[in-house]
Every structure is written in structure tokens, then in C-alpha cells.
């Protein structure tokens, strides 16, 4: 991103005044935006019963948020470049809190979905400009630490949801998993109003409208087709039409981006192999993590009969361990090969995924705890080194775009994990039962365990794919490529 004087405003020499307080403000919303992608999962069994909807429909509370967030992420990033990143971010904070308030009203299922849609819009406005504000605020010497701070809050938000949600549900109704955003969000807005500059420099470039239309239609067509296919069957006309729309708009998006002067997604960045492999690995590990985020709450609450509070206490183990594992991964990355540390982390995650096969209706809870600790350590070791490589191998004037694509990769992973985990679970349960299954069957808990094992086998294969990409990334990283 360059201004008229051909200088790079996103890379200041020194950190701006109150830079770390600015980071606290935007980091709070980075945490909450990703938290709200996963905090609903622990409450889904309760919400499904109270709102009288089956499990395959209540998942739309997660899916609607992630679909809208993913579809609008690149658009609001470009809008921030055009009209000011801080301006778009601030509007997004208000929209996000409004959606949080509506979602927590507990009126009915349509109102809940409407609130989640508004939340998704606000989250897209904030997350798409978080990395841009960070790069515009911090000098070269401190920008790496600042990026790591944001990345840690993003990762913690994505995986802390079920645990925190369970603790809230042990004392309060499910509406408070959304209302918990309000005090923290108001604090972050007030802090931002005090410490953030009025705006950052903007570009005179326009918006790639055809790219936006094609990309949004691609996201909606693909994931609506997947989720509707779960309910009515993938061979039915509506899912097939949606998949056809996704294929056509995917071609249209690539065709547009390769020819426009101001692309929504700079395809040239994908020619940097270390960037592409790292981004692909990030998609796959978030995809695999969401198998755990989606399926394990049902295992703990429905299959094992734990309360939401008990399940939440167990689920919070993952983010707590990651708080310590992340810095350890960063320390190893500073002293050894970043790519090798990331690959070791993925290998540990793969071991944890294989161990999920030992979870049964009667296995001791400590088995789940051990698996969770192993998986959290591996994830923590992977995240920091991989993000460092992805953000280091791109030109400095493309850090903003790289940050947006990094955020998009995580959200694509989360929404794909939501879709693939539930699809594989229900298909496996249906094949074993001999009839179509779209929810947990209390009278047949063994069906769920069987489906869960097959789902985590698929998740293991996904992690192996991420490990292969990480190894390829290491082979393409050269010392001269890094900052």
C-alpha cells in the first residue's frame, strides 16, 4: 500500500504514541471476534432444546456468523484502505456490540440468527483492519512483537470459546455468552477513542467490486450448499445449484483478480511459496481444531452426561495450556529453525488427533485431559513460528494484505471445520444406523462414538496434510527472505 509520495505508510520507522494501548484496544476485539466463532458450541445442546430446533439447524448459529465474516473480510479491508482503517474499525466495534446484544435476547431462533449476522458484519469490519492498524502503528523493531500479540489473541479467541462458554453457562443463561462482550467491548471502544489517532493515511484506489461480488458469492454458494446438503441431501437441486454458483464465481474471481489493477486479493503474493504453504497449513490446522471445538462439547455433555459447567472447566484446559505453549514456541523459533519448530508442533497435534480414537463412553476423563494437553502444546508450538514466516517473506508494502489473508485463512479453516466435522459425523452415524441421522440420539450413544472416531480420523488426515505443507514451507524459506 503506497501513497502519492511513494512512501509506505504501513511501515513507520518508530512506534506511534500510545502504540501498545492501541494494541490493547484492537486486541480486545480480535479476541472477542474470534471467541464468538467458537463460544456458541458449548451452548448448542442447551440452545437446541430451549429453541426447539435439531442439532443440524442450531449449527447455523455458528455457520451464519462465519459465512458472513469470511465473505466480507477482504471487502472491509479494502474499504479501510480507501476511507481509513480506524474509521471502519470503529464503526465495526459498534455494529459488533449491537449484534451481541440482539443475540443474547433469547427471543427465538430467527432473532438469534439475525443478531449473529450483525455480529459477523461487525467482526469483519474490525478483524479486516486489525493487522493494518498494527502495521501502521508500530515501528519496524517492534512490529513483530505487536503482530505476535494480535496473533495470540486471535488464536486464543478461536479456541477459548467452549471453555469460557461452559463456565458462563454454569451460572447464567446462554444469552450471557453474547452479553459478556458488552462490558469488554465498551471498555475497548472508550480506550480506543482516547489512544487511537483520528485516522491513518488512505489510498486513492477504488474497490474491486467485481472481485467482491464473485468472492462473496463463492463463500455463500459453497458453504450454504454444504450446510443445506447436510439437511436435505447433497444430490438435491438447491445444494447442486449452490455448488455450481460457487464453481462459476471461483473462476470469475480468479479471472477478475488476475486482470484488475487494484485486486481484492493480490494473487502475486501466492507466488511466494513459503507464504502459500504457511497459509495453507494455517487453514488446515484451524479446520482440524474446529473438529474438536464442534464435536467434543457434544461428547462431554451428551455422551458423558457432564453439565455445561463441568464441560467448560475441561474445555478451558486447551487455551490455558496454549498461553504457555505459545511463548515456548516463539522461544524455540528464535533459537532454531522456525519451519522445523512449526513442523514439530504439527507432528504433536497429529499424535493427539490419533489418540482421540481412545475416547469412549467409559474412558476415564484423564484420557481426554492428556489428549487436550498434548494437542494444545502442539498447536502452541506451530502458531507463532508459522505466522512469523508468513508475515516475514512478503514485501513490507504488502503486510496489510498479508494480514488480511492470514485472518481469512483462519476463518476459512473455522467455517470449513464446522462444515466438514458435522458432515463427517452425521454421515458416519447414518451409515452405521442404516437411516438418516442429523442429531445426537440419546437412545443410541454408540452411534455418536462411532461417528466421532471416523470424524477424528479425517481430522488426523487433515493435520498430516498441514504437516506436509509445513515441511515444504521449510524447504522454501531462505534466510535472505526473512526480515
C-alpha positions in Angstrom: 0.0 0.0 0.0 1.6 3.3 -1.1 0.6 6.9 -1.0 1.2 9.6 -3.6 4.7 10.3 -2.2 5.6 6.7 -2.8 6.3 6.0 0.8 4.9 3.1 2.7 2.6 4.4 5.5 2.1 0.9 6.9 5.8 0.7 7.9 6.7 3.7 10.2 10.2 3.9 11.5 9.2 4.4 15.1 6.2 3.3 17.1 3.4 5.9 17.4 2.5 7.4 20.8 0.3 5.1 22.9 1.0 2.3 20.4 0.7 -0.5 23.0 -2.5 0.9 24.3 -3.9 1.0 20.8 -2.9 -2.7 20.6 -4.9 -3.5 23.8 -8.0 -1.9 22.2 -7.8 -3.7 18.9 -6.5 -6.9 20.5 -9.6 -7.0 22.7 -11.9 -7.0 19.7 -9.6 -9.5 17.9 -10.1 -11.8 20.8 -13.9 -11.3 21.0 -14.5 -11.6 17.3 -12.7 -15.0 17.2 -14.2 -16.0 20.5 -17.7 -15.6 19.1 -16.9 -18.1 16.4 -16.5 -20.9 19.0 -18.2 -19.9 22.2 -21.6 -20.9 20.9 -20.5 -24.5 20.5 -20.7 -25.4 24.2 -24.2 -23.9 24.4 -25.6 -25.5 21.3 -27.2 -28.5 23.1 -28.9 -26.2 25.5 -29.9 -23.7 22.8 -31.3 -26.5 20.6 -33.5 -27.7 23.4 -34.7 -24.3 24.5 -35.4 -23.0 21.0 -36.8 -26.4 19.9 -34.5 -26.9 16.9 -32.5 -30.0 15.9 -28.7 -30.2 16.2 -28.2 -29.8 12.4 -30.1 -26.5 12.5 -28.6 -25.0 15.6 -25.2 -25.2 14.0 -26.4 -22.3 11.7 -25.8 -20.1 14.8 -22.1 -20.8 14.2 -22.2 -21.1 10.4 -24.1 -17.8 9.7 -21.5 -15.9 11.7 -18.5 -17.5 10.0 -20.0 -17.3 6.5 -20.8 -13.6 6.7 -17.4 -12.8 8.4 -15.5 -14.7 5.7 -17.4 -13.2 2.8 -16.9 -9.6 3.9 -13.4 -9.8 5.4 -11.4 -8.7 2.2 -14.0 -6.1 1.3 -13.8 -4.2 4.6 -10.1 -4.4 4.4 -10.1 -2.6 1.1 -12.7 -0.2 2.5 -10.3 0.6 5.3 -7.6 1.4 2.8 -9.9 3.7 1.0 -11.7 5.5 3.8 -9.5 4.9 6.8 -8.7 1.8 8.8 -9.6 3.3 12.1 -12.9 4.7 10.9 -14.0 1.3 9.6 -12.7 -0.4 12.7 -14.6 2.0 15.0 -17.9 1.5 13.1 -17.4 -2.2 13.3 -17.0 -2.2 17.0 -20.4 -0.6 17.5 -22.0 -3.0 14.9 -20.4 -6.0 16.7 -21.7 -5.0 20.1 -25.2 -4.3 18.7 -25.2 -7.8 17.3 -24.0 -9.2 20.6 -26.9 -7.5 22.4 -29.5 -8.8 20.0 -28.1 -12.4 20.0 -28.3 -12.5 23.8 -32.0 -11.5 24.0 -33.2 -15.2 23.8 -36.4 -14.3 21.9 -36.4 -17.0 19.2 -34.2 -18.7 16.6 -34.7 -16.2 13.8 -33.8 -13.2 16.1 -30.7 -15.1 17.2 -29.6 -15.7 13.6 -30.2 -12.0 12.8 -28.1 -11.0 15.8 -25.3 -13.4 14.7 -25.4 -11.9 11.1 -25.0 -8.4 12.5 -22.1 -9.7 14.7 -20.5 -11.2 11.6 -20.6 -7.8 9.8 -19.1 -6.0 12.7 -16.4 -8.7 13.2 -15.4 -8.5 9.5 -15.0 -4.7 9.9 -12.8 -5.0 12.9 -10.7 -8.1 12.0 -10.0 -6.9 8.4 -8.3 -3.8 9.7 -6.6 -5.1 12.8 -3.4 -6.0 11.1 -3.4 -2.9 9.0 -3.7 -0.7 12.1 -1.0 -2.7 13.8 1.4 -2.2 10.9 0.6 1.5 10.7 1.2 2.0 14.4 4.4 0.1 15.2 7.9 0.7 14.0 9.9 -2.0 12.3 11.7 -3.0 15.5 8.5 -3.6 17.5 6.1 -4.7 14.8 7.0 -8.3 15.1 6.1 -8.4 18.8 2.9 -6.5 18.1 1.9 -9.0 15.4 2.6 -11.8 17.8 0.4 -10.1 20.4 -2.5 -9.9 17.9 -1.9 -13.4 16.7 -2.0 -14.8 20.2 -5.3 -13.0 21.0 -6.8 -14.3 17.7 -5.7 -17.9 18.4 -6.9 -17.8 22.0 -10.2 -16.4 21.0 -10.8 -19.1 18.4 -10.2 -22.0 20.9 -11.2 -20.5 24.3 -14.9 -20.2 23.4 -16.2 -23.6 24.6 -14.3 -23.4 27.9 -15.3 -19.9 28.7 -18.9 -20.5 27.5 -19.2 -23.5 29.8 -18.1 -21.5 32.8 -20.7 -18.8 31.9 -23.4 -21.4 31.4 -22.7 -23.0 34.8 -24.2 -19.9 36.5 -26.1 -17.9 33.8 -28.4 -18.5 30.9 -27.0 -18.9 27.3 -27.7 -15.3 26.3 -24.8 -14.2 28.5 -22.3 -15.9 26.3 -23.1 -13.0 23.9 -23.6 -10.3 26.5 -20.2 -10.9 28.0 -18.9 -9.0 25.0 -20.6 -5.8 26.1 -18.5 -4.6 29.1 -15.2 -5.6 27.4 -16.3 -4.0 24.1 -17.4 -0.8 25.7 -14.0 -0.6 27.6 -12.1 -1.2 24.3 -14.2 1.5 22.5 -13.5 4.1 25.2 -9.8 3.2 25.3 -9.6 3.4 21.5 -11.3 6.8 21.5 -8.6 8.1 23.8 -5.5 6.5 22.4 -6.1 5.9 18.7 -5.3 8.6 16.2 -8.2 10.1 14.3 -7.2 8.2 11.2 -4.4 6.7 9.2 -3.3 7.6 5.7 -5.6 6.3 3.0 -5.1 5.4 -0.7 -6.9 6.9 -3.7 -7.5 3.5 -5.2 -11.1 2.2 -5.7 -12.7 -1.0 -4.7 -12.7 -4.1 -6.8 -16.4 -4.5 -6.9 -16.5 -7.5 -9.3 -13.9 -9.2 -7.2 -16.0 -8.6 -4.1 -19.2 -9.9 -5.8 -17.5 -13.0 -7.0 -15.8 -13.8 -3.7 -18.9 -13.2 -1.6 -21.0 -15.4 -4.0 -18.3 -18.1 -3.8 -18.3 -18.2 0.0 -22.1 -18.1 0.3 -22.6 -20.7 -2.5 -20.0 -23.1 -1.2 -20.9 -23.1 2.5 -24.6 -22.7 2.1 -24.5 -25.7 -0.2 -22.6 -27.7 2.3 -24.8 -26.9 5.3 -28.1 -27.3 3.3 -26.8 -30.5 1.9 -26.5 -31.9 5.4 -30.2 -31.3 5.9 -31.8 -32.3 2.6 -29.0 -34.3 0.9 -26.2 -33.2 -1.4 -27.8 -34.5 -4.6 -30.9 -32.3 -4.2 -31.4 -29.4 -6.6 -30.7 -26.5 -4.2 -27.3 -27.7 -2.9 -26.3 -28.6 -6.5 -27.2 -25.1 -7.7 -25.3 -23.5 -4.9 -22.2 -25.6 -5.7 -22.5 -24.6 -9.3 -22.6 -21.0 -8.3 -19.5 -21.5 -6.2 -17.6 -23.1 -9.1 -18.6 -20.3 -11.5 -17.8 -17.5 -9.1 -14.5 -19.1 -8.2 -13.5 -18.9 -11.8 -14.9 -15.4 -12.1 -12.9 -14.3 -9.0 -9.6 -15.6 -10.3 -10.3 -14.1 -13.8 -11.0 -10.7 -12.3 -8.2 -10.7 -9.8 -5.6 -11.6 -12.5 -6.6 -8.6 -14.6 -7.7 -5.8 -12.3 -5.2 -3.0 -11.3 -6.4 -3.0 -7.7 -7.3 -6.6 -6.8 -9.3 -7.5 -3.7 -6.8 -10.3 -3.2 -3.3 -9.8 -4.6 -2.7 -13.2 -6.4 1.0 -12.3 -6.9 1.6 -13.0 -3.2 0.8 -16.7 -3.7 3.9 -16.9 -6.0 5.9 -16.8 -2.7 5.9 -20.5 -1.9 6.7 -20.1 1.8 3.8 -17.7 2.2 1.4 -20.1 0.3 2.5 -23.2 2.2 2.2 -21.4 5.5 -1.2 -20.0 4.7 -2.4 -23.5 3.6 -1.1 -25.0 6.8 -2.9 -22.3 8.9 -6.2 -23.1 7.1 -5.8 -26.9 7.8 -4.9 -26.6 11.5 -7.8 -24.3 12.2 -10.0 -26.7 10.2 -8.8 -29.6 12.3 -9.1 -27.6 15.5 -12.8 -27.0 14.8 -13.4 -30.7 14.7 -12.6 -30.6 18.4 -14.4 -27.4 19.0 -17.6 -28.7 17.4 -17.7 -32.4 18.4 -16.1 -32.5 21.9 -18.8 -30.4 23.6 -21.4 -33.0 22.5 -19.2 -35.8 23.7 -18.7 -34.3 27.1 -22.3 -33.1 27.6 -24.5 -35.6 25.8 -22.4 -38.8 25.6 -20.8 -38.4 29.0 -23.6 -36.6 30.8 -21.5 -33.7 32.2 -23.0 -30.4 33.0 -22.1 -27.3 30.9 -20.0 -26.0 33.8 -18.1 -29.3 34.1 -17.6 -29.5 30.4 -16.5 -25.8 30.3 -13.9 -26.5 33.0 -12.4 -29.3 30.9 -12.6 -27.4 27.7 -10.7 -24.4 29.2 -7.6 -26.6 29.6 -6.8 -26.1 25.9 -6.4 -22.3 25.9 -4.7 -22.3 29.3 -2.0 -24.6 28.1 -1.7 -22.6 24.9 -1.0 -19.5 26.9 2.3 -21.2 28.0 2.9 -23.2 24.9 2.8 -20.2 22.5 5.7 -18.3 24.1 7.7 -21.5 24.3 7.1 -22.0 20.5 8.3 -18.4 20.0 11.4 -19.0 22.1 12.3 -22.2 20.1 11.7 -20.3 16.8 14.2 -17.6 17.9 16.8 -20.2 18.6 16.1 -22.9 16.0 14.6 -23.1 12.5 11.1 -21.6 12.5 9.8 -24.1 10.0 11.2 -27.0 11.9 9.5 -25.9 15.1 6.2 -25.5 13.3 6.6 -29.0 11.8 7.3 -30.5 15.2 4.2 -28.7 16.6 2.1 -30.3 13.8 3.5 -33.7 14.5 2.5 -33.4 18.2 -1.0 -32.3 17.1 -1.2 -35.4 14.8 -0.4 -37.6 17.8 -3.2 -36.0 19.7 -5.6 -36.5 16.9 -4.8 -40.2 16.7 -5.3 -40.5 20.5 -9.0 -39.3 20.1 -9.7 -42.9 19.0 -9.3 -44.0 22.6 -12.2 -41.8 23.8 -15.2 -44.0 24.5 -18.4 -43.9 26.6 -16.4 -45.3 29.6 -12.9 -43.9 29.2 -11.5 -42.0 32.2 -11.7 -38.2 31.9 -8.0 -38.0 32.5 -7.6 -39.6 29.0 -9.4 -36.6 27.5 -7.2 -34.2 29.6 -4.0 -35.8 28.4 -5.1 -35.6 24.8 -6.1 -32.0 25.2 -2.7 -31.0 26.8 -0.8 -32.7 24.0 -2.8 -31.0 21.3 -2.5 -27.6 23.0 1.2 -27.9 23.2 1.5 -28.9 19.5 -0.8 -26.1 18.4 1.1 -23.5 20.5 4.4 -24.6 19.0 3.0 -24.3 15.5 1.2 -20.9 15.6 3.9 -18.4 16.3 6.7 -19.7 14.0 4.2 -20.2 11.1 2.8 -16.7 11.5 6.3 -15.2 11.7 7.3 -16.9 8.4 4.1 -15.9 6.6 4.4 -12.3 7.6 8.2 -12.2 7.0 8.5 -13.4 3.5 6.2 -10.9 1.9 7.3 -7.4 0.8 6.8 -4.8 3.5 4.3 -2.8 1.4 2.1 -5.9 1.3 2.0 -6.5 5.1 -1.6 -5.3 5.3 -2.8 -7.7 2.5 -0.8 -10.5 4.1 -2.5 -9.8 7.5 -6.0 -9.8 5.9 -5.2 -13.1 4.1 -3.9 -14.5 7.4 -7.2 -13.6 9.0 -9.2 -15.0 6.1 -7.2 -18.3 6.2 -8.2 -18.8 9.9 -11.9 -18.1 9.2 -12.0 -20.3 6.1 -10.4 -23.0 8.3 -13.0 -22.5 11.1 -16.0 -22.5 8.8 -14.7 -25.5 6.8 -14.1 -27.3 10.1 -17.6 -26.6 11.2 -19.0 -27.9 7.9 -16.7 -30.9 7.5 -16.8 -32.1 11.1 -20.6 -32.2 11.3 -20.9 -33.7 7.8 -18.5 -36.5 8.5 -20.1 -37.1 11.9 -23.6 -37.3 10.6 -22.7 -39.4 7.5 -20.8 -41.9 9.7 -23.6 -42.1 12.2 -26.2 -42.5 9.3 -24.2 -45.3 7.7 -23.9 -47.2 11.0 -27.6 -46.7 11.9 -29.0 -47.5 8.5 -31.1 -44.4 8.4 -30.5 -40.6 8.0 -29.2 -39.1 11.3 -28.9 -35.3 11.8 -28.7 -35.0 15.6 -27.5 -36.8 18.7 -29.6 -39.8 19.6 -29.8 -40.3 23.4 -31.0 -43.9 22.9 -28.0 -44.8 20.6 -24.9 -43.2 22.1 -22.7 -45.8 20.5 -23.6 -44.2 17.1 -22.1 -40.9 18.2 -18.9 -42.5 19.4 -18.5 -44.4 16.2 -19.1 -41.2 14.1 -16.8 -39.3 16.3 -13.9 -41.7 15.8 -14.4 -41.6 12.0 -14.5 -37.7 12.1 -11.3 -37.6 14.1 -9.7 -40.0 11.6 -10.5 -37.4 8.9 -9.1 -34.7 11.1 -5.9 -36.6 11.5 -5.5 -36.8 7.7 -6.0 -33.1 7.6 -3.2 -32.5 10.1 -0.9 -34.8 8.1 -1.7 -32.6 5.1 -0.8 -29.5 7.1 2.5 -31.2 8.2 3.4 -31.8 4.6 2.8 -28.2 3.7 4.9 -27.1 6.7 7.8 -29.3 5.6 7.5 -27.8 2.1 7.5 -24.4 3.6 10.7 -25.1 5.4 12.4 -26.1 2.2 11.4 -22.8 0.5 12.4 -20.5 3.4 15.8 -18.8 3.0 17.5 -16.6 5.4 17.6 -13.8 2.8 13.8 -13.9 2.5 13.2 -13.0 6.2 13.2 -9.6 7.7 
